[in-house]
Amino acid sequence: MRRKTEAQTSTNERANADKKDPNHRIQSQTEAKGRVSCGSVLMNIGKCLLLIIIIPPFLNYASLQREGQMLLPKDGQIVDVGLGQKMHLLCKGKGRPVVVLDGPAGMSSDIWIHVQESVATLTKVCTYDRMGLGFSKRLMQNETTGTEKVWGMSTTGRMVDDLHRLLQAAGIAKPFILVGSELGALNSRFYSHIHDVQVSDLVLIDPIPEDIFEDDQWKAYWYGKLLPSLQARQFSAATGLSRMLIILGAIEPMIKGENVSEEVIQRQKYLLSNPAHQSSAVDEHYFLNESAAQVRDITKFKPLSSRMSVSVITGDSFDEQIPTHLNQMVEKLQKKFLEESYPSANHIHIKGADWRMIYKKPSAISQHLKRLVNQRQARQQSE
């Protein structure tokens, strides 16, 4: 009763004060309105944050579903390679020997666009998306059983088995010329040692040395800097942020220029926004250490056929965007493994190039591949 009386007294005092002092009443009303206004602002901010969190991923997912059908290359085909898996294969041109191209880690088949167009004027040239990249959907381990569980995820052994089943299912004529860049070079080496009868010529572009991950500085760069940046890109794609940044012009496709079609540019934007593609790119980089170990083991136990020619194409550096001392280390290890594994290889140097030579300096690669094709065609005619 006493508390109630005190509260009534306090209220009466404030009321009397308001009557005596109009300014006090106005101040009280202003404070009340301020509290309401502040609450409304916080509520509106919360709604905006909720929209930012929900809408971009939703819109990105809806756009990906539509673009996945629209941007599939017209000349490409989705090939059933068994075990419930399907892979994207794109072949252009006609003739033999067929040239098969395998790209760097995390890259779709578009990376070969210039080389493929050029060499396809002479013979059949095929590119493909490794499982999980581009338009080759990766199955989860609980979706099927078979080889993918034996090899695990995204290692060279797994990729080579995928490629072998793809070429078999597509009926690609053998023997063919196998070309690999960076991780693709590891895959091509593994494939050529295992299936040596199927490969007439092996071409390695900026190959990754087998022992590179034994160096602590390289491991610190690869797993401490490069991989986290790829994981951030994967998160950005999953949240829809990448699509927003592309729209704003903050992110641009890697392959561009006057001689790159709008379809290819749109396809690159689609893959930058695609969390499934970015996830597979992360996995390929994460397991590259294991891939290098698999190649090192297979080259020891099964030497390359003496009938197969080997060419190695390198530039002034492995990657012009990494520190000089790392490039020097890669060059030293490349020289060592080539002398030990392929001492008779034809070494071609492209001035001012790094691994991006595939799309920045494609003519040098195309010219070499055309020479190999002409040589094989001349032998076929003479036989």
C-alpha positions in Angstrom: 0.0 0.0 0.0 2.9 2.3 0.9 4.6 1.7 -2.5 1.4 2.4 -4.3 0.9 5.6 -2.4 4.5 6.6 -3.3 4.0 5.9 -7.0 0.8 7.9 -7.1 2.5 10.8 -5.3 5.4 10.7 -7.8 3.0 10.6 -10.7 1.0 13.5 -9.3 4.2 15.5 -8.7 5.3 15.0 -12.4 1.8 16.0 -13.5 1.9 19.1 -11.4 5.4 19.9 -12.7 4.2 19.5 -16.3 1.3 22.0 -15.6 3.7 24.5 -14.0 6.5 24.0 -16.6 5.3 23.3 -20.2 8.9 22.8 -21.3 9.2 19.9 -18.9 6.1 18.3 -20.5 7.5 18.8 -24.0 10.9 17.3 -23.0 9.1 14.2 -21.6 7.1 13.7 -24.8 10.3 14.1 -26.9 12.1 11.5 -24.8 9.2 9.1 -25.2 9.1 9.7 -29.0 12.8 9.2 -29.1 12.6 5.8 -27.5 9.9 4.8 -29.9 11.8 6.2 -32.9 15.0 4.4 -31.8 13.1 1.1 -31.5 11.6 1.5 -34.9 15.0 2.2 -36.4 16.5 -0.9 -34.8 13.5 -2.9 -36.1 14.0 -1.6 -39.6 17.7 -2.3 -39.5 16.9 -5.9 -38.4 14.5 -6.3 -41.3 17.1 -5.0 -43.7 19.7 -7.4 -42.4 17.3 -10.3 -42.6 16.6 -9.4 -46.2 20.3 -9.1 -47.0 20.9 -12.5 -45.5 17.9 -14.3 -47.1 17.3 -12.7 -50.5 20.7 -12.8 -52.2 21.2 -16.5 -51.7 17.6 -17.2 -52.8 17.9 -15.1 -55.9 21.4 -16.6 -56.6 20.0 -20.1 -56.4 17.0 -19.3 -58.6 19.4 -17.7 -61.2 21.8 -20.7 -61.1 18.9 -23.1 -61.9 18.0 -21.0 -65.0 21.5 -20.3 -66.2 22.6 -24.0 -65.8 20.4 -24.9 -68.7 20.8 -21.8 -70.8 24.6 -21.6 -70.6 25.5 -25.2 -71.4 27.7 -25.1 -74.5 25.7 -25.8 -77.6 28.3 -28.2 -79.0 28.8 -29.9 -75.6 27.3 -33.2 -74.5 26.5 -34.7 -71.0 28.0 -38.2 -71.1 26.9 -41.0 -68.8 30.2 -42.4 -67.5 28.6 -45.1 -65.3 28.2 -45.3 -61.5 25.4 -42.8 -61.9 27.8 -40.1 -62.9 27.5 -37.7 -65.9 30.3 -35.5 -67.3 30.4 -32.6 -69.7 32.4 -33.1 -72.8 33.0 -30.6 -75.6 34.6 -31.7 -78.9 35.2 -29.5 -82.0 36.7 -30.3 -85.4 37.2 -33.6 -87.2 40.1 -35.9 -87.8 42.7 -38.0 -86.0 44.7 -38.0 -83.8 42.2 -36.5 -81.3 43.7 -34.0 -78.9 42.4 -34.2 -75.3 42.9 -31.1 -73.0 42.9 -31.2 -69.2 43.0 -27.8 -67.4 44.5 -26.4 -64.2 43.1 -26.9 -60.7 39.6 -25.4 -60.3 39.2 -24.4 -63.9 36.4 -25.4 -66.3 36.9 -26.4 -69.9 36.4 -22.7 -71.0 40.1 -22.1 -70.1 41.0 -23.9 -73.4 38.7 -21.9 -75.6 41.4 -20.2 -77.7 43.6 -23.3 -78.0 40.7 -25.6 -78.9 39.3 -23.2 -81.6 42.7 -23.0 -83.3 43.7 -26.7 -83.2 40.2 -27.8 -84.2 40.8 -26.4 -87.7 43.2 -29.3 -88.1 41.8 -32.2 -86.1 39.2 -33.2 -83.4 39.9 -31.5 -80.1 38.1 -32.4 -76.9 37.8 -30.6 -73.5 35.9 -31.6 -70.5 34.8 -30.5 -67.0 36.3 -32.6 -64.2 33.7 -34.0 -61.8 32.2 -31.1 -59.8 33.5 -28.4 -62.1 31.5 -26.6 -64.8 28.7 -28.7 -66.0 29.9 -32.1 -64.6 27.8 -32.6 -61.4 29.7 -34.3 -58.6 27.8 -37.0 -56.7 27.9 -37.2 -53.0 29.4 -40.4 -51.6 26.0 -41.7 -50.4 24.4 -41.3 -53.8 26.2 -44.3 -55.4 28.9 -46.9 -54.8 32.0 -47.7 -56.7 35.2 -46.2 -57.8 34.6 -42.8 -56.3 34.8 -44.3 -52.8 38.0 -46.1 -53.6 39.8 -43.0 -54.8 38.2 -40.5 -52.4 37.4 -36.9 -53.4 39.2 -34.9 -56.0 42.6 -36.6 -56.3 44.5 -37.4 -59.5 43.7 -41.1 -59.2 40.0 -40.3 -59.1 40.1 -37.8 -61.9 42.0 -40.2 -64.2 39.5 -42.9 -63.6 36.7 -40.4 -64.4 38.5 -39.3 -67.6 39.1 -42.9 -68.7 35.4 -43.8 -68.3 34.4 -40.5 -70.1 36.6 -41.2 -73.1 35.5 -44.8 -73.3 31.8 -43.8 -73.1 32.2 -41.1 -75.7 34.1 -43.4 -78.1 37.1 -41.2 -78.5 39.5 -42.6 -81.1 42.9 -43.9 -79.8 45.7 -43.3 -79.6 45.2 -39.6 -78.8 47.4 -36.6 -77.8 46.9 -35.9 -74.1 47.6 -32.3 -72.9 47.6 -31.2 -69.3 48.2 -27.9 -67.5 49.3 -27.6 -63.8 46.9 -30.1 -62.0 45.9 -31.3 -65.5 49.6 -32.2 -66.1 49.6 -34.4 -63.0 46.4 -36.1 -64.3 47.9 -36.5 -67.8 51.1 -38.0 -66.5 49.1 -40.5 -64.3 46.9 -41.4 -67.2 49.8 -41.9 -69.6 51.6 -44.2 -67.3 48.5 -46.3 -66.6 47.0 -46.3 -70.1 50.1 -45.9 -72.1 48.7 -47.7 -75.2 46.0 -45.0 -75.5 48.3 -42.0 -75.6 50.6 -41.2 -78.5 51.9 -37.9 -77.3 52.0 -36.3 -73.8 52.2 -32.5 -73.5 52.8 -31.0 -70.1 52.1 -27.2 -69.7 53.7 -25.7 -66.6 53.6 -29.0 -64.7 53.6 -29.1 -60.9 56.7 -30.8 -59.6 56.0 -34.0 -57.5 58.0 -32.9 -54.5 56.8 -29.3 -54.3 54.8 -29.9 -51.1 57.8 -31.1 -49.2 58.9 -27.4 -49.1 57.6 -25.6 -46.0 57.5 -22.2 -47.8 55.3 -23.6 -50.5 53.0 -25.4 -48.1 52.7 -22.1 -46.1 51.7 -20.3 -49.3 49.4 -23.0 -50.7 47.5 -23.9 -47.5 48.0 -20.6 -45.6 47.2 -18.1 -48.4 45.8 -19.6 -51.6 43.4 -22.1 -50.1 41.8 -19.6 -47.7 41.2 -17.2 -50.5 39.5 -19.9 -52.5 37.4 -20.9 -49.4 36.4 -17.2 -49.1 35.3 -17.3 -52.8 33.2 -20.4 -52.1 31.5 -18.7 -49.1 30.9 -15.6 -51.2 29.2 -17.7 -53.9 27.1 -19.6 -51.4 25.8 -16.4 -49.8 25.0 -14.7 -53.2 27.6 -12.0 -52.5 29.6 -13.0 -55.6 26.7 -12.3 -57.9 26.2 -8.9 -56.3 29.8 -8.1 -56.7 29.7 -9.2 -60.4 26.7 -6.9 -61.0 28.6 -4.0 -59.4 31.7 -4.8 -61.5 33.9 -5.6 -58.5 34.5 -9.1 -59.8 35.3 -9.8 -63.5 35.7 -13.0 -65.5 39.2 -14.2 -65.9 38.9 -14.8 -69.7 37.8 -11.7 -71.5 38.6 -9.5 -74.6 37.2 -8.8 -78.0 37.7 -12.4 -79.2 35.8 -13.9 -76.3 32.1 -14.4 -76.9 29.4 -13.0 -74.6 28.3 -16.6 -73.9 31.7 -17.5 -72.5 31.8 -14.4 -70.4 28.3 -15.1 -69.0 29.3 -18.7 -68.3 32.3 -17.6 -66.3 30.1 -15.3 -64.2 27.7 -18.2 -63.7 30.6 -20.4 -62.3 31.9 -17.6 -60.1 28.4 -17.5 -58.5 28.1 -21.3 -58.3 29.0 -22.6 -54.9 29.1 -26.2 -56.2 31.8 -25.3 -58.7 33.7 -23.3 -56.2 33.5 -26.1 -53.6 35.1 -28.5 -56.1 37.8 -26.0 -56.9 38.6 -25.8 -53.2 38.7 -29.6 -53.0 41.1 -30.0 -56.0 43.5 -27.5 -54.4 43.2 -29.1 -50.9 44.0 -32.6 -52.2 46.7 -31.5 -54.7 49.4 -32.7 -52.2 47.9 -36.2 -52.4 47.6 -36.0 -56.2 51.3 -35.2 -56.5 52.1 -38.2 -54.2 50.0 -40.5 -56.4 51.8 -39.4 -59.5 55.2 -39.8 -57.9 54.3 -43.4 -56.9 53.0 -44.4 -60.3 56.0 -43.1 -62.2 58.3 -45.3 -60.0 56.3 -48.5 -60.5 55.2 -48.1 -64.1 57.7 -46.3 -66.5 56.4 -44.4 -69.5 56.3 -46.2 -72.8 59.3 -45.4 -75.0 57.0 -45.0 -78.0 55.3 -42.0 -76.4 56.7 -38.5 -77.1 56.8 -36.0 -74.2 56.8 -32.2 -74.6 57.0 -29.7 -71.7 55.9 -26.1 -72.2 56.9 -23.5 -69.5 57.1 -19.8 -69.2 59.4 -17.3 -67.4 57.6 -18.1 -64.1 55.1 -20.6 -62.7 52.8 -17.9 -61.5 53.8 -14.2 -61.9 51.5 -13.2 -59.0 53.4 -15.2 -56.3 56.8 -14.2 -54.7 59.9 -14.5 -56.8 61.6 -17.0 -54.5 58.6 -19.4 -54.9 58.8 -19.2 -58.6 62.5 -20.0 -58.5 61.9 -23.0 -56.3 59.2 -24.3 -58.7 61.6 -23.9 -61.6 64.3 -25.8 -59.8 62.1 -28.7 -58.9 60.5 -28.8 -62.4 64.0 -29.2 -63.9 64.9 -31.9 -61.4 61.8 -34.0 -62.0 61.9 -33.7 -65.8 65.5 -34.9 -65.8 64.6 -37.8 -63.6 61.3 -38.8 -65.2 61.4 -37.5 -68.8 65.1 -36.9 -69.7 64.3 -36.9 -73.5 61.4 -34.6 -73.3 61.1 -31.7 -75.8 61.3 -28.5 -73.7 59.6 -25.4 -75.1 60.0 -22.0 -73.4 57.4 -19.2 -73.9 58.9 -15.8 -73.0 56.8 -13.6 -70.7 54.4 -16.3 -69.8 53.2 -18.2 -66.7 50.4 -20.8 -66.3 48.0 -18.2 -67.7 49.6 -18.8 -71.1 46.6 -21.1 -71.9 44.4 -18.1 -72.6 47.0 -15.2 -72.7 49.5 -16.7 -75.1 47.5 -19.6 -76.7 49.1 -19.3 -80.2 52.5 -20.8 -79.0 50.6 -23.9 -77.5 48.4 -24.2 -80.6 51.4 -24.2 -82.9 53.1 -27.0 -81.0 50.0 -29.1 -80.9 49.5 -28.6 -84.7 53.0 -29.8 -85.3 52.4 -32.9 -83.3 49.1 -33.6 -85.2 50.8 -33.1 -88.6 53.6 -35.5 -87.6 51.1 -38.2 -86.5 49.0 -37.7 -89.6 52.1 -38.0 -91.8 53.0 -41.3 -90.1 49.5 -42.6 -90.5 49.6 -41.9 -94.2 53.0 -43.5 -94.6 51.8 -46.7 -92.8 
